[in-house]
């Protein structure tokens, strides 16, 4: 359970995404593209991850069709078809242990709605909910909410910090044990255990209280995925898990330990913040078999189309640059600043041309790609773990279900043999799985006037 001393083991998330994370996954001869639109497919993947004792499944999201042109739509398998809170609520009723993490943007959903929806998921799942906090980074999303363009990077993160404060306050607006249910006196709730939050900030004014008593976990687990300076500041202050894209062990170690340094400076324990880089694994019983799996998918990659996708995904226009030349520095726009810098640093470090750099977008959108036999894959994961570059990994299967099956059948037994995985779940909540303490209720109390008058 959370807070007990146990051997340090890898945390594992299964990032479920369409029929796979490779941009050409849907074209693979063994993949049925229709599976991306079937609940039963997602349920089967989630049950597999639960049987393998993954800590959580994760669903990403955005709130706009990026690059909504006929050509882009014709080639866009990465549309987020499922609204994640809806689908995770459905998955909660068919599973019992695995954590359920959903992306929701602080830019386009009010704090009250977010607090209520995640409280409902945490109650429904008996304590397995996690919120991946994002700020949204595209003009396409802004246009769906009456804005001519997205807000500046700094403002989005300032709003996110306040948004998160409001949501946590709403979760704490009820005590853990507010029910009385005295049929004789007719008293249902204890009015001393509910309060308003009376938040009046720069961006939000929220009275409260929430319409649901405190979630089973106190607060659903807070996840964050931004690696920019603003993103790291938010993570150090509030995040409990950080999903990140990293390519190099030394850089990843510096990032992870730097985040923990910041968290410690903010008065938190280093272990209060877990860093889980994304990794896309191509594994076979031999290295040649693994390489063949990678090559099969890469054969579908069109470098010209990838340059166009790079512009849509990262707002980095390389259409006028020769494919065989090195890429120029990124624009560092108001959108995905950390991912722009990651791709550029990768190109400089490995001497990549534009053609080669944009090819990495297809494989895993900037996340680490590993190709090898089970021992080679486990060696790399263990090295990152032992070096302090990762507390665990968010697994991005290149094709589904085969890529997830490969990891479960070939990689996890090797990690278990090395003592890097727990044999079974040791608790029932996502916090239990991750070794995260349940937060105490905020000490600030403002009695709810309407309940105090009676």
N, C-alpha and C positions, 0 to 999 in steps of 0.2 A: 504494500500500500504506500501512498505518497507519504514522504517524510521518514521512512524507515531506511536503514543502511542496507543496501543490496549491492552486489557486484555491478559495476557499470557495464551496460550492454547497449547495443545499437538500437536506436529507435527507427522504425520503418513506417513510411507512409506509401500508399499506392495512389498515385495521381492518375485518375481515370479521365480519359480524354478521347471522345469519339471512338474510333476503332484503332487508335494508336497515335503515338506522338510524332512519328515521322510524317512529314507532309504528304508523302505518297502512300501512306499505310492503306488507304482505301483501294489502291490499285494493285495491291499484292494479290497474287493468285489464290492464296489461302484465306483471304479475308472476305467476308460478306459485308459490303458497305451499308446495307440496310440495318445492320446491328446497331449502328449509332443512334437509331431512332426507336429502339426497343427497350422498354423498361426491364424486361426479363434478362436482357443481356447485361445491363448494369447490375442487376441483382445477382446474377451468376458470378460476375467478377468480384463483387463485394463479399459474397459468401466464400469464394476461394481465398480472398485476402484474410478474412476472419479465420478460416480454418488453418491458415498458415501463421496466425498470430500477429499479423500486422497491427500496429497501433491504431492506424486510421486510414480511411479513404478520403481523398481530397477532390473536390470539384471546383475548378476555376470558373470565372465568369467575366463577361463585360456587359455593357448595356447599350451597345450600338453595333451596327453592321459596318465594320471598318472597310473603307474602300468600296462603297456601294456603287460600283460601276458594273455594266454588263460583263466585262471581261473578268473583273475580280470575283464577282458572284459565281461566274461559270467555273472558276477554279478554286473555290473557297470551301474546302472540307472542314476547316477549323471553326466554323460558325458554332457558337455556344447554343445548342439546341434546347438543352434542359435548363430551366431556372433551378438553381442548386438547392435552395431551401425546400422547395416543393419535392424534389426528387429524394433528398436526404430524409425528409419526413416519411416518405413512402418506404425507403430502405430501412428506417429505424424499426418499422413494424415487422420486418422479416429477419432481423439480426438481433443479437443480444449483447455482444461485447465490443465490437470494433467501433472506434471513434469515427465521427462524421463531421468533416470540416468543409465549410462553404465559404466562398468568396462573396462579400457584399461590399459595395462601394460607399464610403462616407460622403462622397460628393453628391450623390443623387438619391439617397434614401434618408429620411429624417431619423434622428436618434431614437425617438419614441418607437417608430416602426421596427427599427433594428433590434432594440432591446426586447420588444414583445415577441418578435418572431424567433429570436434565438432562445429566449426563455421557454417558448413553447416547444422548440426542438429538444432542448435539454430535458424538459419534463417528459416529453414523449419517449425519448430514448433512455431515460433514467440516468442521465448524466454523461452523455457521450458527445455533446456538441462542441464544435470549435468554430470560431469566426476568423477567417482570413481577411484582415483589414486592408483595403486598397483605396486609392484616391481617384482612380480612372485617369488615363493619360492621353485621350484622343479627342479631337474636335468632333468626330462622328458621334461619340457618346454625348458630348455637350449639346449637340444639335437636337437630341431627343428630349432635352429638358429646357428648351427655350433660351439657350445661350448661343451667341454667335460663334464662340470658340471656348475651349477649355480655360479654366482659371489658371493663373500662374502656378508653377511648381510649389513655390513657397507658400502661397495662400492655400493650396489644396492640403498641404500638410499641417498648416496652422488650424484649418477647419477640422482635419482628422483628429488632431490632438484633443480639441474641445469636444468633438463628437464622441470620442471614446470615453472622456470623462463623464459626459451626460449619460451614456449607455450604462456604465458601471454604477453610477448613482441610482439610476432607475432599477437596476437589478437589486440594489441594496435598499430600495424603498420599502421592502417588506422584510421582516425577520424570517429566520428559518422555520420557526414553529408558530405561525400566527393563528392557527385554527383553534377554536374552542368547541364548537359543535355541541353545545349544551341544549338538548331538546326541551329540558324543563324550563330554563330561563329564556330560551329563544335566542341566545347569543351565538353567533356564527364565528365572527373574528374577534381577536383581541385588539381593540383600537390602539393600545399602546405600542403595538408592533408593526404599525404602518405609518408612513410619513410622506410628506411632500419633499421634493428636492429643491424647488424654487431656484432653478438655475437661470441666471441672467448674464450671459456672456457676450463676447464680440460677435458671434455668429448664431447662437441659439438661445432661445428663451423657452424653458420647459418647466412646468409646475410639478408634474407627477401627482400621485405615485403611479407605478405601473399597474396593470390589471391582472398581474399574476404574481404569486408569492415567489420568494427567492429561488432561483434555479438550483437543482440538486448539487451542482458543482460550485455553488456560490456565484461564480462567474463562469460561463463557458470559456474554454481555453482561447486565449487571444493569440492569433497567428498574424505575422506580417511578412510581406514579401518585397518591400522596397530596399534597395541597396545604395541609393544615393545618399548624400550627406543628410538631407532632410529625413529620408527613410530610416537611416541608422539612428538618428536622434529620437524618432518616434519609437523605434524598436527598443532602444535602450531604456526608455522611460516606461514602456507599457507592454511590449510583446513578451510572450512566454515561449513561442516557437517562431523561428525565422526561416522561411523558405528562401533560398538564394541560388543564383546561377553563378558557379565558379568553375574555372578551367584548370587552375594550377594549385598544387598542394600548398606551396608557400604563401601564395596570395590568399588562398582560402583560410589558412591558419591565421594569418594576420587579420583577416576580416573577422573571423569568429572570435578570436581573443580580444580584438579591439572592441567588438560589441560587448563582450563580457566585462571588459574594463570600464566601458561607459555605464553599463548597468550597475556595476559595483560602486562607481562614483555617484550614482543616483540613489544609493542606499539599498540596493538589492543584492542578493547573493548571486554569485556567478552561475550557479546551477539553476537559478530562476529563469534562465534564458537558454533555450536549446537551439542550436543551429543545424539545419538539415538541408544541405545542398541537393539540388535535383541531379539525378543521374539516369541516363538512358543506357540500358545494358543489352548488348548483343552477345549472347553466350551460346556456345555449343560444346559438345563433348571433346572437341578438339578446336584449336585456334582456327584451323582452316574452315571448319564448319561454321564457326562464328563469323569469320570474315565473309563467307558466302552469303550469310543472312544480311549482313550490312550492305554488301555489293548489290544484292538483288534490289533493295530499296533505292539505293543511290542511282541505279540505272534509270529510274523514272524521273530524276531531277533535271529540270530545264533551267540552265543558269540565267537566261534572259528573263524568264518568268520569276526566278528567285530575286533578281534585282528589283523587279516591280514589287514583289512581296516585301522586300526589305524597306522600300519606300513607304508602303502602307503600314507595316508593322512598327517601324522605328522612326518614320519621318526622316529618313536619311536617303537622299536622292543620289544614286550612283549611275543613273542612266547615261550620263555623258562621259563616264570614265571607261576606258578600255578594260575589258574583262580580265586581261592578263597583266594589268598594271596594279601596283599596290594601291589600296584605298586611301583617299585623303582623310584627314581628321573628321570626326563626326560633328554635326552642328550643335549638339547638346541643346536641343529644343526644350519646350516646356513639358514634353512627354516623357518617354522612357530613357532618362538620362543615364542611369546606371547600366542598362543593357546596351546602349550605343557605345559607351566607353568600354564595356566588356568585349564586344566584337572587335573594336579597334585595337585594344591591347593584345587580343589574341592574334590578330593579323600581324602586328609589329613583332610580337614575341616569336611567332613561327614563320615569319616571312611569307605570309599568304597573299595571293593575288585577290582581286575582287571576286573572280570566279570561285576560288577556293573558300573565301570567307563567307560568301552568301550561301555556298553549299552547306556550311555548318548550320545555317538557319533551318534547312529542311530536316536535318537529323534530329535536332532537339531544341531549336530556338535559343541556342546559347548555353544550354546546360551541358554538363560533362557527358561525353560519350565514351563508353568502354566496350572494347571488342576483345574477346578472348575465351579461354576455357574457364571452368569454374575456379580453379586455383588462382589463375591470373586475376580474375575479377575480384575474388575475395582478398587477394594480396593488396590490391589498390584500395578497396573499401577499408580494410583493416589499417593500412598505412595512414589514411586520412583520419580515421578514428583515433588511433594511438597518438598522432601528432597534434591533436586538438583542433584539427581543421573541420571536424564534423562530430556532432553528437549522434547523428544518424543520417538517413538519406530518404529523400522523396523519390520513389521509383517511377520513372517515365517509360513504360513499356513501348517499344517502337511500333509493334502491332499487337492487337488484342483479338482474342485472348492469348495467342501463342506466346507473346513476349512475357506476359505475366506468368504463364505456366512455366516457361523456361527458368525464370528467376526462382520460382517456388521449388521446382524440381531439381535444379542444378546448383544454384548459388546458395540458397538458404541452408541446405544440409552442410555445405562446406563451412559457412559462417558458424553454424551450431557446433560443428566439430571443434572449432577453435574457441568455443566458449563465449562467443560474441552475441548470442541471442538467448533470451529467456525461453524456457521450455513451454511455458503456458502463461496465460494472463494471470496476474496476481491480484487483480482487483476488478471492479466492475465499471469504473468511469474512465473517461479519457485522461483525466488527471492522474488516476492510479497508474494507467499504462505508461505515462510519460514521467512519472515520479515528481509531479508538480503538486505543491501544497494547495489545499483549498483556501481561498482568501477569506480572511475575517471580514465581517460586515463593517462598513465604514462607521466610525464613531459619531459622526455628525447626525444630530436628530432634530427634525422639525415636525412636531406632532401634526397630524392631519386635522385641521380645524373642524371640518364637517363631522368627523368621528368623535371629537372631544366634546361637542356641544350636547350630546345626548345624555 
